[in-house]
Amino acid sequence: MKIGARKVKLFQDGADLEAMVAAKRRNLVAGFTTNPTLMRKAGIADYKAFALKVIAAIPDLPISFGKDLNQYSLETVKMFYDDARAAGFKIV
């Protein structure tokens, strides 16, 4: 979809894996965003496990799990990325 000279990309915000997978299958979005607040509101207690499930289900689209990594300890952030890499996901 183009509006003028700009290309518009839609990103779905939320923490419902089923809805995310459905949006991907229907080619409705260019990627996804979520954050700990949305995950908590969705009843997700294990953010790391949820993130790994999302990455496994949607390996080919961008997914943001929140930009403010300062709220987590460095050790927690490193563990998440190490686990994702070990599972075969490309982390850039």
C-alpha positions in Angstrom: 0.0 0.0 0.0 1.4 3.4 -1.0 0.2 6.8 0.3 1.9 9.4 -1.8 5.6 8.7 -2.0 5.6 6.8 1.3 5.3 3.1 1.8 3.1 2.3 4.8 3.9 -0.8 6.9 1.5 -2.0 9.6 2.8 -3.6 12.8 0.4 -5.5 15.1 0.8 -4.6 18.8 -0.2 -7.2 21.4 0.6 -10.4 23.2 -1.8 -12.9 21.7 0.3 -15.5 19.9 -2.8 -17.0 18.1 -3.8 -13.6 16.8 -0.2 -12.8 15.7 0.1 -16.1 13.8 -3.3 -15.5 12.1 -2.3 -11.9 11.0 0.9 -13.3 9.6 -0.9 -16.1 7.7 -3.2 -13.5 6.2 -0.3 -11.2 5.2 -1.9 -8.4 7.2 1.2 -7.0 8.9 4.8 -6.3 8.3 5.8 -7.3 11.8 4.8 -7.3 15.5 5.4 -5.3 18.7 4.8 -6.3 22.3 6.2 -5.4 25.7 6.1 -6.7 29.3 3.0 -4.6 30.1 1.0 -6.1 27.2 2.3 -9.6 28.1 1.3 -9.2 31.8 -2.2 -7.9 30.8 -2.5 -11.0 28.6 -1.8 -13.2 31.6 1.7 -14.2 30.5 4.0 -14.7 33.4 7.1 -16.2 31.7 8.1 -13.5 29.2 11.1 -15.3 28.0 9.2 -18.5 27.2 6.5 -16.4 25.4 9.2 -14.5 23.4 10.8 -17.8 22.3 7.4 -19.2 21.2 6.7 -16.1 19.2 10.1 -16.2 17.5 9.6 -19.9 16.7 6.1 -19.3 15.3 7.0 -16.2 13.3 10.7 -16.5 12.3 10.5 -14.4 9.2 9.0 -11.1 10.3 10.4 -8.4 12.6 9.2 -8.7 16.3 9.9 -6.1 18.9 9.6 -7.1 22.5 10.0 -3.6 23.8 12.8 -1.1 23.4 13.5 -0.4 27.0 15.9 -3.2 27.9 17.1 -1.0 30.8 14.3 -2.3 32.9 16.0 -5.8 32.9 19.3 -6.8 34.3 22.1 -7.2 31.8 22.3 -10.9 32.8 18.6 -11.4 31.9 18.9 -9.7 28.5 22.1 -11.8 27.8 20.3 -15.0 28.8 17.4 -14.3 26.4 19.6 -13.6 23.4 21.9 -16.5 24.2 18.9 -18.9 24.4 17.5 -17.5 21.2 20.8 -17.9 19.3 21.2 -21.5 20.7 17.7 -22.3 19.4 18.9 -21.2 15.9 17.4 -17.8 15.7 19.3 -15.0 14.0 19.7 -12.1 16.4 20.9 -8.8 15.0 
